[in-house]
Amino acid sequence: MNGAGNRFAIFDARGTLDFQVSKEIVINFCAQNSAEMGGKGADQLIIIRDPKSKKSKVFMEIWNQKGFEVNACGNATRCVAWIYMQEAGCSSMVLETKAGLLCCKLDSNNKVTVDMGKPELEWKKIPLAKEMNTESLKIKFDLDNYKIIGSPSAVNMGNPHCIFFIKDFSDIDYKKIGARIEIHSIFPEQANIGFVKVINENQIQLKVWERGVGMTLACGTGACAAVVAAVRQKRVKNKVRVQVDGGELFIDWEKNSQHVLMTGPVELEHKKVLKNYF
């Protein structure tokens, strides 16, 4: 499946306790030349498991391209929620990840909304290696001859994000900068690196270098983090349309609850049964 172009290999392991994937299997399925994925590869591998909490319907396990487990993925959440709601014939459900319980809804246009919860904004919860104001990180990144792109914001949306605001994507080598800053020492757990061009107070354009993945067509938690960062810096209002390379996401950082709601499309590309593979 994909959510706004963010592509996933999704395994349904409900009803079994012994289904496990190795690092090698994750890497093989996510590889761009993966035959199992139609030669397109995947940004992440997802496993749907039986719920661990009585409040949820399914548990979602998330593995990145390098074979490491991560806590959150907004677009994958929307895809897995869609699968369950199609099966159950319902329009709402609660999905569980390592980052917590997420409420999901399906609308009449087949778009899924996920309540991503409150963003973490304290430096220890990003986490950062030392105390600093996360609204605007006062740190000069070593970018060699790359154009200085200003002080970014740091936000945790179940995973750490560092967001830069730029005038134009043609001004910078965002792929090279993303790869460098992902592993900067200020981020002890590494970070997703977002680059935002503000179109107007209700619309932004976003590109994200995902931790352990690289550039993707969309990043759900990245879109949420970008809007939170932009609101904190008074660049946009709290309801924002986010243009990503794979489509469009709508983010609402609710003023009262402080929860971040993400809405966007999902697409089932194909299904298959893999016999004698594992």
Secondary structure, 3 states (H helix, E strand, C coil): CEECCEEEEEEECCCCCCCCCCHHHHHHHHCCCCHHHCCCCCCEEEEEECCCCCCCCEEEEEEECCCCEECCCHHHHHHHHHHHHHHHCCCEEEEEECCEEEEEEECCCCEEEEECCCCECCHHHCCCCCCCCCCCCCCCCCCCCCCCCCCCEEEECCCEEEEEECCCHHHCCHHHHHHHHHCCCCCCCCCEEEEEEEEECCEEEEEEEECCCEECCCCHHHHHHHHHHHHHCCCCCCEEEEEECCEEEEEEECCCCCCEEEEEECECCCCCCCCCCC
